[in-house]
Amino acid sequence: MKPYARISLNNKIFISILAVILLISIIIALLARWILISGLTKELELRGVAVAHSIAERGGGFVLDKNYPELLSLIFDEARLRERQHMINYIFVLDRSEQVLSHTFTVPFPAPLSQANPIHEGQSHSVLLVGHGDKTSYDIAVSMTEGLYRIGTVHVGLSKEHIDRLVSKLRFMFLGFISAVIVIVFYVSHRISRYITSPIARLTAISDELSRGNFDVRLDMGEGLDWVATNCPAYKDTNMPCWHFDAQGRKSRRADGKAIETGQVCKTCLFYRKREGDEVIQLADSFMSMVWSIRLYRKRLQESEMKYRSLFDSGPDPIFVVDSITNLILDANPRAEDLYEYESKELLGTSFVQLGHEEIRESLACLDDSRTMTGCVYYPKILHYKKGDRPFYVNMHACPISYGGVNAIIIAVTDITEMMEKDAQLVQAAKMKTLGEMSAGIAHEINQPLNAIKMGSEYLNLLIDQKLEVTDEQIQEMATEISQQVDRATDIINNLREFGKKSGMVMEKVDINGPIRGVLSIIGRQFSIQRINIRLELEESLPLVTGHNNRLQQVFFNLLNNARDAIQEKMDATPGMWGDILVRTCVQDGRVVAMFSDNGPGIPDAVRNKIFEPFFTTKQTGKGMGLGLAITYGIVRDYGGTITIESNPGQGTTFILQFPCAE
């Protein structure tokens, strides 16, 4: 059946009809041939028997009278009567002793022929195929009787060649009949199969064109059908709904639950309709409706794709499509090429990790974790690198998509380097302002080691002027003291330089105890003069955090400065009061924690939610711009940390900072 399965439906129907009808015709012809030929042969035998009986009846008297010339005349007349001369080869008569009395042979009688077909007792006649000379005959032997006695035998030889010619004519007639049947059946089955399969052939041709992507193929199913796309207003304007296609507004339900027609159906629609006809016509109409729906879908999809592709290409920010498994860049818009200074062929197929090194790897890992929960993720202030490893900062927003059958991530990045620079300038200005505010305390801090050095040098000069003996121990003690004071001044200056230095773009791993001690080395003495005691409970061997040392100093200085201002406000209302600030560091739940607690007046509930807003301040005019805590909040958030407040009015305030541990 496999070869049969490979041929077309047209040929299948044609061959099936032809084979069935031919099989039936051949069976009928064979049956008819068998019946007619066997009947013809039987009929000829009966005619031979009749001739023999006729001679036996009429020639009996001639045999008894031994009138052999009349007997010979009789058998010659019977042998040559009309068509018998072609059918009868011979006639001869035997007596009781099997002696030949008369025969029609024109040659000497073949002696074996007289014994070839004897009649046995009980038989009325005998038929046997015998050969004589170069001929073959059906020998029919009939007894010649007179009353109850047999007086002789009549033998009639029917020509086998004549019978075969009659059978051949009959066979030729049947062959002609079968040939005519074959021709008629061939023509009829061919016409029927073409009529049945011509719509399917058209459907196949249209399907082949559709499979090649040619959706503009003319949908011609014959019978005057005109499937022209421009005839449909919904195809011209995709914003207009197709009431069949979109299934919108076709029916509405009333309060009683009955559906009513809204009238929003194209009465002249040529595409979604059913004609009267057989199953093939119904199939053709359904196929045309399906193709029309595909064309309408495809046109809308193409317009949608063009719209979103134009948004992708004309977007002001770089957009990447990245394989979620291999992290290879599958597509990038022109803005990505401009910002990263790579050509399109350099970006495509490149690992997205190359644009940000370890920062990107960490953010992609975060994307994998977040995508399973929220679907999209926003990752701010990631360090990326342009061509040539030039760093810049971006905000990154990513969502999972399907791109060409591949699970991918669409990533939009925004260059925030300029904004970061402005933030850094703002932070730097705030630090410079802070340094100006701390100038008196810094001068006092530096004066102390300078005074100690001055006193030591004057003491040595006095000993020399008075010509007193100076021992080695005294010189070593004075040199050690001077060296310690120089180191102390150097530490103060280095901390000032570190504090005032502009932060770099690349983050580093920092032990937060270091920035805390650095700030206290600058302002610790000043706070003591202002009757504010700072207590430290710093846990040693803390995990490192990711950030910048001088920015963390800015954070801690702002918190200590705000605590000092709050304590002084309470000290003004409470004479003789001493301020107290406790600074603690520890590890909680895998995060590094720094807590700054003071015994100030606390923060009212109405103010607590606003203190991190820029330019919000409760200080008197001229004593603050309201940027300190806003900058602090921004820096802590940039480092992935959180800042919370615990405060009760009249009982002080605690700022709790939590930072993730660096990997």
C-alpha positions as CSV (number, residue, x, y, z in Angstrom):
1,M,0.0,0.0,0.0
2,K,2.9,2.4,0.3
3,P,3.2,3.1,-3.4
4,Y,-0.5,3.6,-3.5
5,A,-0.3,6.0,-0.6
6,R,2.2,8.2,-2.5
7,I,0.0,8.9,-5.5
8,S,-2.3,11.9,-5.6
9,L,-6.0,11.8,-4.5
10,N,-7.0,12.4,-8.1
11,N,-5.2,9.3,-9.2
12,K,-6.4,7.3,-6.2
13,I,-10.1,8.1,-7.1
14,F,-9.4,7.5,-10.8
15,I,-7.6,4.2,-10.2
16,S,-10.1,3.0,-7.6
17,I,-13.1,3.7,-9.8
18,L,-11.4,2.2,-12.8
19,A,-10.2,-0.9,-11.0
20,V,-13.6,-1.6,-9.4
21,I,-15.6,-1.2,-12.7
22,L,-13.0,-3.1,-14.7
23,L,-13.0,-5.9,-12.1
24,I,-16.8,-6.1,-12.3
25,S,-16.7,-6.0,-16.1
26,I,-14.1,-8.7,-16.4
27,I,-16.0,-10.9,-14.0
28,I,-19.2,-10.4,-16.0
29,A,-17.3,-11.0,-19.3
30,L,-15.7,-14.1,-18.0
31,L,-19.0,-15.5,-16.8
32,A,-20.7,-14.6,-20.1
33,R,-17.8,-16.1,-22.1
34,W,-18.0,-19.3,-20.1
35,I,-21.7,-19.5,-20.4
36,L,-21.8,-18.6,-24.1
37,I,-18.8,-20.7,-25.2
38,S,-19.9,-23.7,-23.3
39,G,-23.4,-23.2,-24.6
40,L,-22.1,-22.8,-28.2
41,T,-20.0,-26.0,-27.9
42,K,-23.0,-27.9,-26.5
43,E,-25.3,-26.5,-29.2
44,L,-22.9,-27.6,-31.9
45,E,-22.7,-31.1,-30.4
46,L,-26.5,-31.3,-30.2
47,R,-26.7,-30.3,-33.9
48,G,-24.2,-33.0,-34.8
49,V,-26.2,-35.5,-32.8
50,A,-29.4,-34.3,-34.6
51,V,-27.7,-34.8,-38.0
52,A,-26.6,-38.3,-37.0
53,H,-30.1,-39.2,-35.8
54,S,-31.6,-37.8,-39.0
55,I,-29.3,-40.0,-41.1
56,A,-29.9,-43.0,-38.9
57,E,-33.7,-42.7,-39.3
58,R,-33.7,-42.0,-43.0
59,G,-30.8,-44.4,-43.9
60,G,-32.1,-47.4,-42.0
61,G,-34.1,-48.7,-45.0
62,F,-31.1,-48.2,-47.3
63,V,-29.0,-50.3,-45.0
64,L,-31.6,-53.1,-44.8
65,D,-32.0,-53.0,-48.6
66,K,-28.3,-52.7,-49.1
67,N,-28.9,-49.8,-51.3
68,Y,-25.6,-48.2,-50.6
69,P,-25.6,-45.7,-53.4
70,E,-28.8,-44.0,-52.0
71,L,-27.2,-44.2,-48.5
72,L,-24.1,-42.4,-49.9
73,S,-26.3,-39.8,-51.6
74,L,-28.1,-39.2,-48.3
75,I,-24.9,-38.7,-46.2
76,F,-23.4,-36.4,-48.9
77,D,-26.6,-34.3,-48.9
78,E,-26.5,-34.0,-45.1
79,A,-22.8,-33.1,-45.1
80,R,-23.1,-30.4,-47.7
81,L,-26.4,-28.8,-46.6
82,R,-25.9,-25.0,-46.3
83,E,-23.4,-24.1,-43.5
84,R,-22.8,-27.7,-42.6
85,Q,-20.2,-28.1,-45.3
86,H,-17.9,-25.9,-43.1
87,M,-18.9,-27.5,-39.9
88,I,-18.9,-31.3,-40.9
89,N,-15.6,-32.9,-41.8
90,Y,-17.0,-36.3,-42.6
91,I,-19.9,-38.7,-42.2
92,F,-19.6,-42.5,-42.5
93,V,-21.9,-45.4,-41.7
94,L,-20.9,-48.8,-40.2
95,D,-22.8,-52.0,-40.2
96,R,-23.2,-54.3,-37.2
97,S,-19.8,-55.8,-37.8
98,E,-18.1,-52.4,-37.9
99,Q,-17.6,-52.5,-41.6
100,V,-17.8,-49.2,-43.5
101,L,-20.9,-49.1,-45.7
102,S,-20.6,-45.4,-46.9
103,H,-18.5,-42.4,-46.2
104,T,-17.9,-38.8,-47.5
105,F,-14.1,-39.0,-47.6
106,T,-12.6,-38.1,-51.0
107,V,-9.6,-40.1,-50.0
108,P,-9.3,-43.7,-48.9
109,F,-11.1,-44.1,-45.6
110,P,-8.8,-44.1,-42.6
111,A,-9.2,-47.5,-41.1
112,P,-8.5,-46.6,-37.5
113,L,-11.3,-44.1,-37.5
114,S,-13.9,-46.8,-37.5
115,Q,-12.7,-48.1,-34.1
116,A,-12.0,-44.7,-32.6
117,N,-15.4,-44.0,-31.0
118,P,-17.4,-47.1,-30.3
119,I,-20.8,-46.9,-28.7
120,H,-21.0,-49.0,-25.5
121,E,-24.1,-50.7,-24.2
122,G,-26.6,-48.4,-22.7
123,Q,-25.4,-45.3,-24.6
124,S,-27.6,-43.5,-27.1
125,H,-24.6,-41.7,-28.6
126,S,-21.0,-41.0,-28.0
127,V,-18.8,-37.9,-28.5
128,L,-15.0,-38.1,-28.7
129,L,-12.3,-35.8,-30.1
130,V,-10.3,-37.7,-32.7
131,G,-7.6,-37.0,-35.2
132,H,-7.5,-38.1,-38.8
133,G,-4.8,-37.0,-41.1
134,D,-4.0,-33.4,-40.5
135,K,-7.4,-32.6,-39.1
136,T,-9.1,-32.9,-35.7
137,S,-12.8,-33.6,-35.3
138,Y,-15.4,-34.1,-32.6
139,D,-16.6,-37.6,-33.6
140,I,-20.4,-38.1,-32.8
141,A,-21.5,-41.7,-33.0
142,V,-25.3,-42.6,-33.1
143,S,-26.8,-46.1,-33.3
144,M,-28.9,-47.0,-36.4
145,T,-31.7,-49.2,-35.2
146,E,-34.6,-51.1,-36.7
147,G,-37.1,-51.7,-33.9
148,L,-35.2,-53.2,-31.0
149,Y,-32.2,-54.2,-33.1
150,R,-29.1,-52.2,-34.0
151,I,-28.3,-52.5,-37.6
152,G,-25.4,-50.1,-37.8
153,T,-23.7,-46.9,-36.5
154,V,-23.7,-43.3,-38.0
155,H,-20.5,-41.2,-37.3
156,V,-20.6,-37.5,-37.9
157,G,-17.3,-35.6,-37.5
158,L,-17.6,-31.9,-36.5
159,S,-14.7,-29.7,-37.5
160,K,-12.7,-28.6,-34.4
161,E,-11.1,-25.8,-36.5
162,H,-14.6,-24.5,-37.4
163,I,-15.7,-24.6,-33.8
164,D,-12.5,-22.8,-32.7
165,R,-13.1,-20.1,-35.3
166,L,-16.6,-19.5,-33.9
167,V,-15.1,-19.4,-30.4
168,S,-12.4,-17.0,-31.5
169,K,-15.1,-14.7,-33.0
170,L,-17.0,-14.8,-29.8
171,R,-13.8,-14.1,-27.8
172,F,-13.0,-11.1,-30.1
173,M,-16.5,-9.8,-29.6
174,F,-16.0,-10.0,-25.8
175,L,-12.6,-8.4,-26.1
176,G,-14.2,-5.5,-28.0
177,F,-16.8,-5.2,-25.4
178,I,-14.3,-5.1,-22.6
179,S,-12.2,-2.6,-24.5
180,A,-15.2,-0.4,-25.0
181,V,-16.0,-0.7,-21.3
182,I,-12.4,0.2,-20.4
183,V,-12.4,3.3,-22.6
184,I,-15.8,4.4,-21.3
185,V,-14.8,3.7,-17.7
186,F,-11.4,5.5,-18.1
187,Y,-13.1,8.6,-19.5
188,V,-15.9,8.6,-16.9
189,S,-13.6,7.9,-13.9
190,H,-11.1,10.5,-15.1
191,R,-13.9,13.2,-15.3
192,I,-15.3,12.2,-12.0
193,S,-12.0,12.2,-10.2
194,R,-11.1,15.6,-11.7
195,Y,-14.4,17.0,-10.7
196,I,-14.1,15.7,-7.1
197,T,-10.4,16.7,-6.6
198,S,-10.1,20.0,-8.5
199,P,-11.2,22.1,-5.5
200,I,-8.8,20.1,-3.3
201,A,-6.0,20.6,-5.9
202,R,-6.7,24.4,-5.8
203,L,-6.6,24.2,-2.0
204,T,-3.2,22.4,-2.2
205,A,-1.8,24.9,-4.5
206,I,-2.9,27.8,-2.3
207,S,-1.5,25.9,0.8
208,D,1.9,25.5,-1.0
209,E,2.0,29.2,-1.6
210,L,1.1,30.0,2.0
211,S,3.8,27.6,3.2
212,R,6.3,29.5,1.2
213,G,5.3,32.7,2.9
214,N,3.3,34.1,0.0
215,F,0.1,35.3,1.8
216,D,-0.7,37.6,-1.1
217,V,-1.7,34.6,-3.3
218,R,-5.0,35.0,-5.0
219,L,-7.7,33.0,-3.2
220,D,-9.4,31.7,-6.3
221,M,-11.6,28.7,-5.8
222,G,-13.4,29.0,-9.2
223,E,-17.1,29.4,-9.7
224,G,-16.7,33.2,-9.9
225,L,-15.5,33.6,-6.3
226,D,-13.4,36.8,-6.0
227,W,-11.3,36.8,-2.7
228,V,-9.7,40.2,-2.9
229,A,-8.3,41.6,0.4
230,T,-9.0,45.2,-0.5
231,N,-12.7,44.5,-0.5
232,C,-12.6,44.2,3.3
233,P,-12.6,47.5,5.2
234,A,-11.1,45.7,8.3
235,Y,-8.1,44.7,6.2
236,K,-7.4,48.2,5.0
237,D,-7.7,49.6,8.5
238,T,-6.6,47.2,11.2
239,N,-8.0,49.5,13.9
240,M,-11.5,48.6,12.6
241,P,-12.7,45.3,14.1
242,C,-13.7,42.4,11.9
243,W,-16.9,41.1,13.6
244,H,-16.3,37.6,12.5
245,F,-12.6,37.6,13.2
246,D,-12.6,39.4,16.5
247,A,-16.0,38.1,17.7
248,Q,-16.8,41.5,19.1
249,G,-20.2,43.0,19.4
250,R,-21.9,40.3,17.4
251,K,-24.4,39.6,20.1
252,S,-25.3,41.2,23.4
253,R,-27.5,39.9,26.2
254,R,-30.4,41.6,27.6
255,A,-31.5,41.6,31.2
256,D,-33.7,38.6,30.6
257,G,-30.7,36.6,29.3
258,K,-31.7,36.5,25.6
259,A,-29.1,37.2,23.0
260,I,-29.9,39.8,20.4
261,E,-28.0,40.9,17.3
262,T,-26.3,44.2,17.5
263,G,-26.2,44.8,13.8
264,Q,-22.4,45.1,13.8
265,V,-21.9,42.6,11.1
266,C,-20.8,43.2,7.5
267,K,-23.8,42.0,5.4
268,T,-21.7,42.0,2.3
269,C,-18.8,40.0,3.7
270,L,-17.3,37.8,1.0
271,F,-14.9,35.9,3.3
272,Y,-16.7,34.3,6.2
273,R,-19.6,32.5,4.5
274,K,-20.9,29.1,3.7
275,R,-22.2,28.1,0.2
276,E,-24.6,25.3,-0.5
277,G,-22.9,22.2,-1.8
278,D,-21.2,19.0,-0.9
279,E,-18.5,18.4,1.7
280,V,-15.7,19.5,-0.7
281,I,-17.3,22.9,-1.2
282,Q,-17.8,23.2,2.5
283,L,-14.2,22.3,3.1
284,A,-13.1,24.9,0.5
285,D,-15.2,27.6,2.2
286,S,-13.8,26.7,5.6
287,F,-10.3,26.7,4.2
288,M,-10.8,30.2,2.7
289,S,-12.1,31.5,5.9
290,M,-9.1,30.1,7.7
291,V,-6.7,31.6,5.2
292,W,-8.5,34.9,5.4
293,S,-8.1,34.9,9.2
294,I,-4.4,34.1,8.9
295,R,-3.9,36.9,6.5
296,L,-5.8,39.3,8.8
297,Y,-3.7,38.0,11.8
298,R,-0.5,38.3,9.8
299,K,-1.2,41.9,8.7
300,R,-2.0,42.9,12.2
301,L,1.1,41.1,13.5
302,Q,3.3,42.7,10.9
303,E,2.0,46.2,11.7
304,S,2.4,45.5,15.4
305,E,5.9,44.1,14.8
306,M,6.8,47.2,12.7
307,K,5.5,49.5,15.4
308,Y,7.4,47.8,18.2
309,R,10.5,47.5,16.0
310,S,10.4,51.2,15.4
311,L,10.1,51.8,19.1
312,F,13.0,49.4,19.7
313,D,15.2,51.1,17.1
314,S,14.3,54.7,17.9
315,G,14.4,54.3,21.7
316,P,16.5,56.9,23.4
317,D,18.1,54.3,25.7
318,P,20.1,51.2,24.8
319,I,18.0,48.0,24.6
320,F,19.5,44.5,24.4
321,V,17.9,41.1,23.8
322,V,20.0,38.5,25.7
323,D,19.8,34.7,25.7
324,S,18.7,33.8,29.2
325,I,20.9,30.6,29.2
326,T,24.1,31.6,27.4
327,N,23.9,35.4,28.1
328,L,24.7,36.0,24.4
329,I,23.4,39.2,22.9
330,L,20.8,38.3,20.3
331,D,19.8,41.9,19.3
332,A,20.6,45.5,20.1
333,N,19.2,48.8,19.0
334,P,21.3,51.6,17.4
335,R,21.5,53.5,20.7
336,A,23.3,50.6,22.3
337,E,25.9,50.8,19.5
338,D,26.3,54.6,20.1
339,L,26.6,54.4,23.9
340,Y,28.9,51.4,24.1
341,E,30.8,52.4,21.0
342,Y,30.7,48.9,19.5
343,E,29.5,48.1,16.0
344,S,26.5,45.9,15.5
345,K,28.5,42.9,14.4
346,E,30.7,43.2,17.4
347,L,27.7,43.3,19.9
348,L,25.7,40.5,18.3
349,G,26.9,37.1,19.6
350,T,28.9,38.7,22.3
351,S,28.3,37.7,26.0
352,F,26.4,40.5,27.8
353,V,28.8,39.9,30.8
354,Q,31.6,41.4,28.7
355,L,29.8,44.8,29.0
356,G,30.0,44.8,32.8
357,H,32.3,42.1,34.0
358,E,31.5,40.8,37.5
359,E,28.9,43.5,38.1
360,I,26.8,42.1,35.2
361,R,27.3,38.5,36.3
362,E,25.9,39.4,39.8
363,S,23.0,41.4,38.3
364,L,22.1,38.5,35.9
365,A,22.1,36.1,38.9
366,C,19.7,38.6,40.6
367,L,17.6,38.6,37.4
368,D,17.3,34.8,37.5
369,D,16.1,34.9,41.1
370,S,13.7,37.7,40.6
371,R,12.2,36.5,37.3
372,T,10.7,33.4,38.9
373,M,8.8,35.6,41.3
374,T,8.0,39.0,39.8
375,G,8.7,38.5,36.1
376,C,10.8,41.7,35.8
377,V,13.6,43.3,37.8
378,Y,15.0,46.8,38.2
379,Y,18.7,47.0,39.1
380,P,20.0,50.5,39.7
381,K,23.5,52.0,39.4
382,I,25.4,49.1,37.7
383,L,28.9,49.7,36.4
384,H,29.2,49.0,32.7
385,Y,32.2,49.4,30.4
386,K,32.4,51.0,26.9
387,K,34.7,49.8,24.3
388,G,38.2,50.1,25.7
389,D,37.1,49.3,29.2
390,R,35.9,52.8,30.0
391,P,33.5,52.7,32.9
392,F,30.1,54.4,33.3
393,Y,27.0,53.8,35.4
394,V,23.6,52.7,34.2
395,N,20.2,51.7,35.6
396,M,19.1,48.4,34.2
397,H,15.5,47.1,33.8
398,A,15.0,43.6,32.5
399,C,12.0,41.3,31.7
400,P,11.8,37.8,30.3
401,I,10.5,37.4,26.7
402,S,10.4,34.8,24.0
403,Y,12.6,35.8,21.1
404,G,12.6,33.6,18.0
405,G,11.6,30.5,20.0
406,V,14.4,31.2,22.5
407,N,13.9,32.1,26.2
408,A,15.5,35.5,26.4
409,I,15.7,38.7,28.5
410,I,15.0,42.2,27.1
411,I,17.3,44.6,29.0
412,A,16.9,48.4,28.8
413,V,19.7,50.5,30.3
414,T,19.8,54.2,31.1
415,D,23.1,56.0,31.2
416,I,23.2,57.8,34.6
417,T,26.8,58.7,34.6
418,E,26.1,62.4,34.3
419,M,23.5,62.2,37.0
420,M,26.0,60.3,39.2
421,E,28.5,63.0,38.5
422,K,26.1,65.7,39.6
423,D,25.2,63.6,42.7
424,A,29.0,63.3,43.4
425,Q,29.4,67.1,43.0
426,L,26.5,67.6,45.4
427,V,28.0,65.2,47.9
428,Q,31.4,66.8,47.4
429,A,29.9,70.3,48.0
430,A,28.3,69.0,51.1
431,K,31.6,67.6,52.3
432,M,33.3,70.9,51.6
433,K,30.6,72.6,53.6
434,T,31.2,70.1,56.4
435,L,34.9,70.7,56.3
436,G,34.2,74.4,56.6
437,E,32.0,73.8,59.6
438,M,34.6,71.6,61.2
439,S,37.5,74.0,60.6
440,A,37.5,75.3,64.2
441,G,37.6,71.8,65.6
442,I,40.1,70.6,63.0
443,A,42.4,73.6,63.9
444,H,42.1,72.6,67.6
445,E,42.9,69.0,66.7
446,I,46.0,70.0,64.8
447,N,47.1,72.6,67.4
448,Q,47.3,70.0,70.1
449,P,50.1,67.9,68.5
450,L,51.8,71.1,67.3
451,N,51.8,72.5,70.8
452,A,53.2,69.3,72.1
453,I,56.0,69.5,69.5
454,K,56.5,73.2,70.3
455,M,56.9,72.5,74.0
456,G,59.3,69.7,73.4
457,S,61.5,71.7,71.1
458,E,61.5,74.7,73.6
459,Y,62.4,72.5,76.4
460,L,65.4,71.2,74.6
461,N,66.5,74.7,73.7
462,L,66.2,75.7,77.4
463,L,68.4,72.9,78.4
464,I,71.0,73.9,75.8
465,D,70.8,77.6,76.8
466,Q,71.3,76.8,80.5
467,K,74.1,74.4,79.5
468,L,72.5,71.7,81.5
469,E,73.4,68.1,80.9
470,V,71.0,66.3,78.6
471,T,70.9,62.6,79.0
472,D,70.2,60.1,76.3
473,E,67.0,59.0,78.0
474,Q,65.7,62.6,77.9
475,I,66.5,63.0,74.2
476,Q,64.9,59.6,73.4
477,E,61.8,60.5,75.4
478,M,61.4,63.9,73.7
479,A,62.0,62.4,70.2
480,T,59.4,59.7,70.8
481,E,56.9,62.3,72.0
482,I,57.5,64.5,69.0
483,S,57.2,61.5,66.6
484,Q,53.9,60.5,68.1
485,Q,52.5,64.0,67.8
486,V,53.7,64.2,64.2
487,D,52.0,60.8,63.5
488,R,48.8,62.1,65.2
489,A,48.8,65.3,63.0
490,T,49.5,63.2,59.9
491,D,46.5,60.9,60.7
492,I,44.3,63.9,61.1
493,I,45.5,65.4,57.8
494,N,45.2,62.0,56.0
495,N,41.6,61.6,57.3
496,L,40.8,65.1,56.1
497,R,42.3,64.3,52.7
498,E,40.4,61.0,52.4
499,F,37.2,62.7,53.6
500,G,37.5,65.5,51.1
501,K,38.6,63.3,48.1
502,K,36.0,62.8,45.4
503,S,34.8,59.2,45.2
504,G,35.8,57.0,42.3
505,M,33.4,55.0,40.1
506,V,34.6,51.6,41.1
507,M,33.5,50.3,44.4
508,E,35.8,48.7,46.9
509,K,35.4,46.4,49.9
510,V,35.4,48.4,53.2
511,D,35.4,47.5,56.9
512,I,32.9,50.0,58.2
513,N,34.8,50.3,61.5
514,G,37.5,52.2,59.5
515,P,35.3,55.1,58.3
516,I,33.8,55.4,61.8
517,R,37.2,55.8,63.4
518,G,38.3,58.2,60.7
519,V,35.4,60.5,61.3
520,L,35.9,60.4,65.1
521,S,39.6,61.3,64.7
522,I,38.4,64.5,63.1
523,I,35.4,65.5,65.2
524,G,36.0,63.6,68.4
525,R,37.8,66.4,70.2
526,Q,35.3,69.0,69.1
527,F,32.4,66.9,70.5
528,S,34.3,66.6,73.8
529,I,34.6,70.4,74.0
530,Q,30.9,70.6,73.4
531,R,30.2,68.2,76.3
532,I,29.2,65.3,74.1
533,N,30.6,62.0,74.9
534,I,31.0,59.4,72.1
535,R,31.1,55.7,73.1
536,L,32.3,53.0,70.7
537,E,31.1,49.4,70.8
538,L,32.7,48.2,67.5
539,E,32.7,44.4,66.8
540,E,36.0,43.4,65.4
541,S,36.5,41.2,62.4
542,L,33.3,42.4,60.7
543,P,32.5,41.1,57.2
544,L,33.4,43.7,54.5
545,V,30.8,45.7,52.7
546,T,30.8,47.1,49.1
547,G,31.1,50.9,48.9
548,H,33.5,53.8,49.1
549,N,35.4,54.7,52.3
550,N,35.0,58.5,52.0
551,R,31.3,58.2,51.2
552,L,30.7,56.1,54.2
553,Q,32.6,58.7,56.3
554,Q,30.2,61.3,54.9
555,V,27.2,59.1,56.0
556,F,28.6,58.6,59.5
557,F,29.6,62.3,59.8
558,N,26.1,63.4,58.8
559,L,24.5,61.1,61.4
560,L,26.9,62.2,64.2
561,N,26.4,65.9,63.2
562,N,22.6,65.5,63.3
563,A,22.9,63.8,66.7
564,R,25.1,66.6,68.0
565,D,22.6,69.3,66.8
566,A,19.7,67.4,68.4
567,I,21.6,67.0,71.7
568,Q,22.6,70.7,71.7
569,E,18.9,71.6,71.2
570,K,18.0,69.6,74.3
571,M,21.1,70.9,76.2
572,D,19.9,74.5,75.7
573,A,16.7,73.6,77.4
574,T,18.4,71.5,80.1
575,P,21.5,73.4,81.6
576,G,24.3,71.1,82.9
577,M,23.2,68.2,80.7
578,W,25.9,66.1,79.0
579,G,25.3,64.6,75.6
580,D,25.8,60.9,74.9
581,I,26.2,59.1,71.6
582,L,26.7,55.4,71.3
583,V,28.1,53.9,68.1
584,R,27.7,50.1,67.7
585,T,28.6,47.7,64.9
586,C,27.6,44.0,64.7
587,V,26.4,41.3,62.4
588,Q,22.7,40.4,62.3
589,D,21.0,37.9,59.9
590,G,24.0,37.9,57.6
591,R,24.1,41.7,57.3
592,V,26.5,44.3,58.7
593,V,24.7,46.7,61.1
594,A,25.8,50.1,62.3
595,M,23.7,51.8,65.0
596,F,24.0,55.5,66.1
597,S,22.0,56.2,69.3
598,D,21.8,59.6,71.0
599,N,20.0,61.0,74.1
600,G,18.5,63.9,72.3
601,P,14.9,65.0,72.2
602,G,13.8,62.4,69.7
603,I,11.9,62.8,66.4
604,P,8.2,63.5,66.3
605,D,6.0,61.0,64.4
606,A,4.8,63.8,62.1
607,V,8.4,64.5,61.0
608,R,9.8,61.0,60.8
609,N,8.5,60.2,57.3
610,K,10.0,63.4,55.9
611,I,13.5,63.7,57.3
612,F,15.0,61.9,54.3
613,E,13.4,64.2,51.8
614,P,15.8,66.7,50.1
615,F,15.7,70.3,51.5
616,F,13.6,69.3,54.5
617,T,15.0,70.5,57.8
618,T,13.8,71.3,61.3
619,K,16.9,73.4,62.1
620,Q,16.9,77.2,62.3
621,T,17.5,79.2,59.2
622,G,21.2,79.3,58.3
623,K,22.1,76.1,60.2
624,G,21.2,73.6,57.5
625,M,20.0,73.0,54.0
626,G,18.2,69.7,54.6
627,L,20.5,67.7,52.3
628,G,22.6,65.8,54.9
629,L,20.1,62.9,55.6
630,A,18.9,62.9,52.0
631,I,22.5,62.3,50.8
632,T,22.9,59.7,53.6
633,Y,19.8,57.8,52.4
634,G,20.9,57.9,48.8
635,I,24.4,56.6,49.6
636,V,23.1,53.8,51.8
637,R,20.6,52.8,49.1
638,D,23.2,52.8,46.4
639,Y,25.2,50.3,48.5
640,G,22.2,48.0,48.7
641,G,21.6,48.9,52.3
642,T,18.7,50.1,54.4
643,I,18.3,52.8,57.0
644,T,15.6,52.8,59.7
645,I,14.8,55.0,62.7
646,E,13.8,54.1,66.2
647,S,12.8,57.1,68.2
648,N,10.6,58.1,71.1
649,P,10.0,61.8,71.9
650,G,12.1,62.9,74.8
651,Q,14.1,59.6,74.9
652,G,16.5,60.0,72.0
653,T,16.9,58.5,68.5
654,T,18.6,55.5,67.0
655,F,19.6,55.3,63.3
656,I,20.1,51.7,62.2
657,L,22.1,51.1,59.0
658,Q,22.2,47.6,57.5
659,F,24.5,46.6,54.6
660,P,24.8,43.4,52.6
661,C,28.1,41.6,53.0
662,A,30.4,41.7,50.1
663,E,31.0,38.4,48.3
